């Protein structure tokens, strides 16, 4: 289930985000989290089953929802969680075109969004 990020999930979200190659540096990760918390166009969602096991971050650009971060707990990878998050995001934002950025493009292409 896709849920909107709240400050109470900060440590979990940061842990999941740290698996992204662009977020390995702690200062960069903290800056990214700050942007999600303060910028109204940036939205972070968590994927919760029994526990929170994934995170997907977007930037709202008029009629486009750009996926800029996507990460799944390594022990839950290769189970379709990432694809479920992308499809749930598309369902939650039916008027937006879901697109990838350069960091998420390779994965998003495999999600069959059409």
N, C-alpha and C positions, 0 to 999 in steps of 0.2 A: 504494500500500500504506500502510495506517495503522500508524504506529509510536508508541510512548509517548515522550514528551519525556524527554530526558536533558540534564543540565547542559552537555554538549559541544555541544548544538544551540542554546544560549542566544542567540547573536547572530543566527542564522538565524530563530529563533522570534520574537525581538524585532522584527526587520525586517518579518516578515510581519504580526505583531500591529499594528505601527505604521500599517498601512493601515486599521485599524478606526477609525471616527470617534471612538470613546470613548477611544482610546489614542494620540492625536496628541501629547499632552503627555508629555515624557520622564519626569518624576517619576511621573505616573500609570502609564505603561507599566512602569517599574521596580517600582512597588508591585504591579501586576497579576502580573508575572513572579514576584515574591517570594511572592505568595499561591499561585501554582501550584506553586512549589517546596516550600512549607512546610505547606500545608493538605492533609490527606489526602483531603478531599472534593472538592478541585479537581484536575482532570486535564487535561493538555494533550497533544494528539496531533498528529503531523506527518504530512503526506501526501507520500510519496516515490515518485517515478517514477525517472527517472535522477538527478534532484536533488530536494531538498526544495522543494516548490512551494506547499504549503498548510499551514494550521494550523487546528485546531478545539479549542476549550476548553470543558470541561464542569464542572458542579457536580453531585455525587451527592446526591440528596435522596430517601432511602428507595427508593421504587419508581419514581422519576423521574430521568432523566438530562437535566439542563437545559443546552442549548447556549447559552453566553454569549458566545462569540467564534467567528467563522469568517472566514477570510481566505485569498485565493489571490493568488499573485504576479500583478500586473497583466498581464504578458506571457503568462500562461496562462489568463486569464479567458475566459468564454463558451465553454468546452470541456467543461463538465459536471464539472469537478473538485470544486466545492463539493458538488454532489449526490452524487458518489461518496463523498466524505468522510462525509456524513450517513448514507448507506446502509451504509457500512462500519462506522460507529459503532453503528448499530442492530443489525447482525449480530453485532458483538462483545459487545453487551449485550442479549441477547434477552429477559431477564427485566425489563428496564427500559423504561418508556415514555419515548421521546425527545420532549422539548418544547423550545420556544424561549423566550427571554426577550424583553423589549421591544426589544432591539437587534438580535436575529437573527430575529424573528418573520416579517418580510416575506420574507426569503429562504427560511426553513424551510417556509413555507406552499407554496412552489413545488416542494418536493422530493417530493411524493406519498408520504408515509410510511405511509399506510394500506394 
